[in-house]
Every structure is written in C-alpha cells, then in structure tokens.
Amino acid sequence: MAPNLSRAHMSRREHVQLLSKPNWRWIAAPKSPIDLGKVAETAIRGRVPKRVLLLAGYIPKKHKYALLSKKPVEGVSEFGVSKSALNAVPSQRIQELSTARFPPQPKPLPQSKVIKTEEEWERHMNWAKKRSEPKRVPPPPELPLQKTKTIDQLDEYMTELATPLPRRLRREVDPARYFRVRKHALEYEATDRLKELSQARPLHLPEAPPKTDKRGPTPRTDVLAKHIQREKEGREDAMKEDAFSVSPLALKHKPSARTKELATPLKRRQNKKIIL
C-alpha cells in the first residue's frame, strides 16, 4: 500500500489547523442553476392532458336532500319512476304473491301482566300517576362556610411566629483539654489478662519438620536438582564468543515481498526535496 503524500509537505501544526476548519461543502449554500422567479418556456408551451383537467375540476358532493332538489323530467316522477308504472294496475296473481302466506300475529300478553281485579287496577293507576308527575330535581347542597378567626385571635399566634428562635451559643473549645488525662485513668490498675494482651506474641519462623532430615531424596528430585548440561556447539541459544556473528542459515534465507516492503524506508518530502 503506497503512503499518502498529499499532506507530507505540511507540519503537524498546519495539519491540525487544517483539520480544525469546517468543511466548505457543509457550510456553503448550494447555488441552484435554476432561477426561481422565472417560468420555463416548456411550461408555457405545454398542453395540459385530459387526466390533469379531470383531477383539477370540481367534484360534486351528494347532499342529503339532493334527490328532492332535482328538476322533474318529463314522463318521470320525483323518485325516478315513470308515470305509466305508477298508473299500472297489478293483477290478481301479483297481489297474491305480494301478500304474506303467514301474516305476523301479535304476541299475547302474559297472564302476570293482565289486570284482573280492582285492586290491581288501582295500583296501576297510582303507578301511572306517579310516573306522569314532573321529575323533582333535588336542590344543590349548601356550600360549606370557611370559618375564619378575627385579628385579635390571631395576634398571639402572629407574635409567636415573629419572635426569633432561641439558639444555644457554642462554647469556646479549650485545645488543652484534649491532652488531659482523667484521674481515674491514672489510678486504674490493669488486670493480668490486659497485661498479657498488651505484650506482643513471639514470632515463630517456619521450620522444616524433623522427619525430613531422616528421609532421603527420591531419584526424580536428584534429577531435577542437578544443572542441565547443554552442548556448547550446534545450538543457537548457546553463548557465543562473537556477538556480531551471523549464522549460516540466516545468510541463506530469502526474504518475502512483504519483508522487503517493510524494510524499505519511507519517502518524506521536506522543503520540496525528497530525502531518503
């Protein structure tokens, strides 16, 4: 990937100043090539299609009494029926078909609602009389009156609120009293338990158990305890006499294309001169 050399001639301060400025594409208002106050010639010469004229026209709304307001047509009644159809005499067969085969009959009242005796009739008349009277609207409830006290009654409470609260002043603190020792502390005698707790406990260092001296090491412990003897020649991790000597494998190694690209120095431009 080739390095970006478009701002290589600028210093870091100049580059930061350039980045801090707003982008002119975001600030500048777009200049429209079209004049808003001018009408295009194609709009003047163009013809309006029939579909646009149909959509631009007035759509009549159907009102509730539109049929009654229509003008009568010759030979047609107000409801759109011809006079000959209105003056026609139906035949006997049409009359038979128009009448119901089983006409609806009124449902009989249940026996519980039928008035039989005079007492029931009087009870019904009283019920009808009560229902015929105008409905009585109950009067609105009286508004509760707010009880207020006079100024003489409020005078004592107002004077109590007006008086400042008694605050207790803080006494001056004597710093010497913090270093004083009380008398009972000087006369106090510590118990044996307190004396025992006041002394530090003896620190016992960790020691090996006595049985470890009697038991000998295992063969695996002997192997791990000994130093590993490495071969002096034939290993790269061994200490070399010459620190700047290069191994023959490194001389025969061929670098990859990526290694060559990383090994080449970057070209930087300074004062219009290319410095390698």
C-alpha positions as CSV (number, residue, x, y, z in Angstrom):
1,M,0.0,0.0,0.0
2,A,1.6,3.3,-1.1
3,P,1.7,6.1,1.5
4,N,-0.5,9.2,1.2
5,L,1.9,12.1,0.3
6,S,-0.8,14.7,-0.3
7,R,0.0,16.5,3.0
8,A,3.5,15.3,3.6
9,H,4.9,18.8,3.0
10,M,2.8,20.2,5.9
11,S,3.9,20.2,9.5
12,R,1.8,18.7,12.3
13,R,0.6,22.1,13.5
14,E,-0.5,23.1,10.0
15,H,-2.2,19.7,9.5
16,V,-4.2,20.1,12.8
17,Q,-5.2,23.7,11.9
18,L,-6.4,22.4,8.5
19,L,-8.5,19.7,10.2
20,S,-10.0,22.1,12.7
21,K,-11.5,24.3,10.0
22,P,-15.0,23.2,8.9
23,N,-15.6,21.7,5.5
24,W,-16.7,24.2,2.9
25,R,-19.1,21.7,1.4
26,W,-21.1,21.6,4.6
27,I,-21.2,25.4,5.1
28,A,-21.6,26.8,1.6
29,A,-25.2,27.0,0.4
30,P,-25.8,25.2,-2.9
31,K,-26.1,27.6,-5.9
32,S,-29.1,26.4,-7.9
33,P,-28.7,27.0,-11.7
34,I,-32.5,27.5,-11.9
35,D,-34.0,30.9,-11.4
36,L,-36.9,30.5,-9.0
37,G,-38.7,33.6,-10.3
38,K,-38.6,32.6,-13.9
39,V,-41.2,30.3,-15.6
40,A,-39.8,27.7,-18.0
41,E,-40.8,28.0,-21.7
42,T,-41.8,24.4,-21.8
43,A,-44.4,25.0,-19.1
44,I,-45.9,27.9,-21.1
45,R,-46.0,26.0,-24.4
46,G,-47.0,22.7,-22.9
47,R,-50.6,21.4,-23.1
48,V,-52.5,20.1,-20.1
49,P,-53.6,16.5,-20.5
50,K,-57.2,15.4,-20.1
51,R,-56.4,13.5,-16.9
52,V,-55.0,16.6,-15.2
53,L,-58.0,18.7,-16.2
54,L,-60.3,16.0,-14.8
55,L,-58.4,15.9,-11.5
56,A,-58.4,19.7,-11.3
57,G,-62.1,20.0,-11.8
58,Y,-64.8,20.3,-9.1
59,I,-66.1,17.1,-7.7
60,P,-69.9,17.5,-6.9
61,K,-70.9,16.2,-3.5
62,K,-74.1,14.2,-2.9
63,H,-76.1,16.1,-0.3
64,K,-78.8,14.6,1.9
65,Y,-81.7,16.1,0.1
66,A,-80.2,16.1,-3.4
67,L,-83.0,14.0,-4.9
68,L,-85.7,16.4,-3.8
69,S,-83.9,19.4,-5.2
70,K,-83.6,17.9,-8.7
71,K,-85.8,19.3,-11.5
72,P,-88.6,16.9,-12.6
73,V,-88.1,15.2,-16.0
74,E,-91.0,14.8,-18.4
75,G,-92.6,11.4,-18.1
76,V,-90.6,10.5,-14.9
77,S,-91.7,11.1,-11.3
78,E,-89.6,12.6,-8.5
79,F,-88.4,9.2,-7.4
80,G,-87.2,8.1,-10.8
81,V,-90.3,6.0,-11.6
82,S,-92.3,6.6,-14.8
83,K,-95.9,7.6,-14.7
84,S,-97.0,4.6,-16.6
85,A,-95.5,2.4,-13.9
86,L,-97.3,4.4,-11.2
87,N,-100.7,4.1,-13.0
88,A,-100.3,0.4,-13.7
89,V,-103.0,-1.9,-12.1
90,P,-101.5,-5.1,-10.5
91,S,-103.0,-8.4,-11.5
92,Q,-104.6,-10.8,-9.1
93,R,-101.5,-13.1,-9.1
94,I,-99.2,-10.3,-8.2
95,Q,-101.5,-9.3,-5.3
96,E,-101.4,-12.9,-4.1
97,L,-97.6,-13.0,-4.3
98,S,-97.2,-9.7,-2.5
99,T,-99.3,-10.7,0.5
100,A,-97.6,-12.9,3.1
101,R,-98.6,-16.5,3.4
102,F,-98.4,-16.5,7.2
103,P,-99.1,-12.9,8.4
104,P,-97.5,-12.0,11.7
105,Q,-99.8,-12.2,14.7
106,P,-99.4,-10.1,17.8
107,K,-97.9,-11.9,20.7
108,P,-100.4,-12.5,23.6
109,L,-99.6,-10.7,26.9
110,P,-98.5,-13.0,29.7
111,Q,-101.1,-13.7,32.4
112,S,-99.0,-12.0,35.0
113,K,-99.4,-8.6,33.3
114,V,-103.1,-8.8,32.7
115,I,-105.2,-6.7,35.2
116,K,-108.0,-8.8,36.6
117,T,-109.1,-7.3,39.9
118,E,-110.0,-3.7,41.1
119,E,-107.0,-3.6,43.5
120,E,-104.6,-4.3,40.6
121,W,-106.3,-1.6,38.6
122,E,-105.9,1.0,41.4
123,R,-102.3,0.0,41.9
124,H,-101.7,0.5,38.2
125,M,-103.4,3.9,38.2
126,N,-101.3,5.1,41.2
127,W,-98.1,3.9,39.4
128,A,-99.1,5.8,36.3
129,K,-99.9,8.9,38.3
130,K,-96.5,8.9,39.9
131,R,-94.8,8.5,36.6
132,S,-96.8,11.3,35.0
133,E,-95.7,13.9,37.6
134,P,-92.7,16.1,36.7
135,K,-89.3,14.9,37.9
136,R,-88.2,16.5,41.1
137,V,-84.7,17.9,41.0
138,P,-83.0,17.9,44.4
139,P,-81.7,21.3,45.5
140,P,-77.9,21.8,45.3
141,P,-76.1,21.2,48.6
142,E,-75.1,24.2,50.6
143,L,-71.5,25.3,50.3
144,P,-69.5,25.0,53.5
145,L,-68.6,28.3,55.0
146,Q,-65.0,28.8,55.8
147,K,-64.5,29.7,59.5
148,T,-62.1,32.5,59.9
149,K,-60.7,33.9,63.1
150,T,-60.5,37.6,64.0
151,I,-57.3,39.6,64.1
152,D,-57.4,39.7,67.9
153,Q,-57.5,35.8,68.0
154,L,-54.6,35.6,65.5
155,D,-52.5,38.3,67.3
156,E,-51.0,35.8,69.8
157,Y,-50.1,33.3,67.1
158,M,-48.5,36.0,64.9
159,T,-46.4,37.3,67.7
160,E,-45.2,33.8,68.4
161,L,-44.1,33.3,64.8
162,A,-42.5,36.8,64.7
163,T,-40.2,36.1,67.7
164,P,-36.8,34.6,66.8
165,L,-35.9,31.1,67.9
166,P,-33.7,30.9,70.9
167,R,-30.4,29.3,69.7
168,R,-27.8,28.0,72.1
169,L,-24.4,29.5,71.5
170,R,-21.4,27.2,71.1
171,R,-18.9,27.3,73.8
172,E,-15.3,28.0,73.1
173,V,-13.3,24.8,72.9
174,D,-10.1,24.7,75.0
175,P,-7.5,22.7,73.0
176,A,-5.5,21.8,76.1
177,R,-8.3,19.6,77.4
178,Y,-7.8,17.1,74.7
179,F,-4.3,16.3,76.1
180,R,-5.5,16.0,79.7
181,V,-5.7,12.6,81.4
182,R,-8.5,11.7,83.7
183,K,-7.9,10.9,87.3
184,H,-9.5,7.5,87.3
185,A,-7.3,6.6,84.3
186,L,-4.2,7.4,86.3
187,E,-5.4,5.4,89.3
188,Y,-6.6,2.4,87.2
189,E,-4.7,-0.9,87.6
190,A,-4.7,-3.2,84.6
191,T,-5.7,-6.9,85.0
192,D,-3.5,-9.8,84.2
193,R,-5.4,-10.5,81.0
194,L,-4.9,-6.9,79.7
195,K,-1.2,-7.2,80.5
196,E,-1.0,-10.4,78.6
197,L,-2.8,-8.9,75.6
198,S,-0.6,-5.8,75.6
199,Q,2.6,-7.8,75.0
200,A,3.4,-8.8,71.5
201,R,3.3,-12.5,70.7
202,P,6.6,-14.2,69.8
203,L,7.1,-14.7,66.1
204,H,7.8,-18.3,65.1
205,L,9.5,-18.6,61.8
206,P,8.5,-21.6,59.6
207,E,10.8,-24.5,60.1
208,A,11.1,-27.8,58.3
209,P,9.6,-30.8,60.1
210,P,12.3,-33.1,61.8
211,K,11.2,-36.1,59.7
212,T,12.6,-34.5,56.5
213,D,16.2,-35.0,57.8
214,K,15.7,-38.7,58.2
215,R,14.1,-39.2,54.7
216,G,16.4,-39.1,51.7
217,P,15.6,-37.5,48.3
218,T,13.9,-39.5,45.5
219,P,15.7,-40.2,42.2
220,R,13.4,-37.7,40.4
221,T,14.3,-35.0,42.9
222,D,18.0,-35.7,42.3
223,V,17.5,-35.3,38.5
224,L,15.6,-32.0,38.9
225,A,18.1,-30.6,41.4
226,K,21.1,-31.1,39.1
227,H,22.0,-28.5,36.4
228,I,21.2,-29.4,32.8
229,Q,24.4,-29.8,30.8
230,R,23.9,-28.4,27.3
231,E,26.0,-28.9,24.3
232,K,28.3,-26.0,23.5
233,E,28.3,-26.3,19.8
234,G,25.4,-26.8,17.3
235,R,22.8,-24.7,19.2
236,E,21.8,-21.1,18.6
237,D,20.8,-20.3,22.2
238,A,24.2,-21.1,23.5
239,M,26.5,-18.2,24.4
240,K,28.7,-17.1,21.5
241,E,32.2,-15.6,21.8
242,D,31.5,-13.2,18.9
243,A,28.1,-11.4,19.5
244,F,28.0,-9.9,15.9
245,S,28.5,-13.2,14.0
246,V,25.6,-14.3,11.7
247,S,24.6,-17.9,11.4
248,P,24.9,-19.5,8.0
249,L,21.1,-20.2,7.9
250,A,20.4,-16.5,8.2
251,L,22.7,-15.8,5.2
252,K,20.9,-18.4,3.0
253,H,17.4,-17.2,4.0
254,K,15.4,-15.4,1.2
255,P,13.1,-12.6,2.5
256,S,9.5,-12.4,1.3
257,A,8.0,-9.5,-0.7
258,R,6.2,-8.1,2.4
259,T,9.5,-8.1,4.4
260,K,11.2,-6.2,1.6
261,E,8.4,-3.6,1.5
262,L,8.6,-3.1,5.3
263,A,12.4,-2.9,5.1
264,T,12.4,0.0,2.5
265,P,12.5,3.5,4.2
266,L,9.5,5.8,3.7
267,K,10.0,8.7,1.3
268,R,9.3,12.0,3.1
269,R,9.1,15.4,1.4
270,Q,10.7,18.3,3.2
271,N,11.3,21.8,1.7
272,K,10.4,20.4,-1.8
273,K,13.2,17.9,-1.6
274,I,13.0,14.2,-1.4
275,I,15.1,12.9,1.5
276,L,15.6,9.1,1.7
